[in-house]
Amino acid sequence: MTSFIPPRLRRPLLLALTGAIFAVAWVVRGGPAWISIMVVVATAVRVVVVYVRAGQDTDEGALAGSRADERLKLLAAQSWAVAGKVGLSNYGVGAQDPADEEAGAEDGAPFPVSP
């Protein structure tokens, strides 16, 4: 659904939409118009700040720009690896051999080598 919106614009557009909805709801409710004007101005400033921050190559910029940085990519790769191991163990492919467990493989001891 949001694939046609560039990642840098997703968060600022969401903030602008939220501020506009709040300002319109305030006017429809019958509140003072000056509060709605303040909300629109504050929202516009916030949208510009988030848009500029999203263009920077920092951790905060990656979060504001709705893109993954190195830490998030590593976390995603590790979670996929764990999910793969669990899926394989469900089918018995990743399970340890019972003969290895009897020989002491579970404690990390090396196997004895016969001459």
Buried (B, 14 or more C-beta within 10 A) or exposed (E): EEEEEEBBBBBBBBBBEEBBEBBEEBBEEEEEEEEBEEBBEEBBEBBEEBBEBBEEEEEEBBBBBBBBBEEEEEEEEEEEEEEEEEEEEEEEEEEEEEEEEEEEBEEEEEEEEEE
